[in-house]
Amino acid sequence: MTFVNYFPGRGTVMEKAYLEGEAKGEAKAILRFLEARGVPVPQEARDRIAGCTDLDLLNRWLDRTPHVQSVDELFVEDAAPAADRTET
């Protein structure tokens, strides 16, 4: 008997649950790193981070976490108009 698993990439319930879990884990890591560094995180920012399900965005925030002095710096690129952003 052969078992074929089409996860990930098939839009399955299992894949959706996995990706939601990944997003929650990334958000938790961001908040924990900011807390460990003593960066104050207002409730609005905490809710924004915890509620985000975009893994690419969460990964960008996670990459910035060691370098920011305030949570506003974490979101700086996201506030800029799309035309002002440059690809690196």
N, C-alpha and C positions, 0 to 999 in steps of 0.2 A: 504494500500500500504506500503510495507516494503522497506526501503532504506538500502542498504548494501554498506559500504565504505571499500574498500580494502587497503586504504592508512593508514600507510606507509607499505612498504615491498613488493610492487607489481611492482615496476619499472615504475610507472605511470608518466606522465608529471607533474601532480600535486605534486607527491612526489619529483621529481627532482627539481622542482622550490622551494619547501619547504626547501630541503637540501642545495641548493645554497644560499638561504636567511639566513639559519642558519650559514653557513660558512662565509658569508659576515659580519654577526653580531658579530661572534667570532673574526674575524680579526679586525673589527672596535674597539672592546673592548680592544684587545691587544694593538693596537696602541694608544688608548686613555689613557690606564693605564700607558704605557711607557712615554707618553708625560706628564702626570700629575706628574710622579715621576722625571721628568727632565732627563730621559735617552735619549740621542741623537739617532735618528733612521735615518741612511742614506737612500737615495732613493732606493738603491738596496734591502735593508732589508725591507723597506716599501712595495715595489713591491712584494717581496717574501711572506710576510705575507698576503697582500691583495689578492694575486693570488692563495693562497692555498685553496683547496676545501676538504681536508682530515680533517674531524671533529675531529678524534682522535688526530691527530698531533696538530691541533689548540688548543684543550683542554689541551694538554701537555704544549704548549707554554703559554697559559693563566694561568695555574697553576704556571709556573715559573716566570711570570711577576712581582709579588711583591718582588721577591728575587734577581733579576739580577741587576748588576751595569752597564752592557753594553749589547747591543743587541746581541753581539757575544755569550754571556752566554745563551741567549735564544735558540740558535741553536746548542749548544755544543753536545748534544746527537745525533743529526741528522748528524753531521759530522763524528762521530766515525764509524768505520767499524762494520758491523752487528755482526761479531764474537766477538768483544770486548764488546758488550752490555750485560748486565746481567739483568735478570728478577728479580723483587722484589716481 
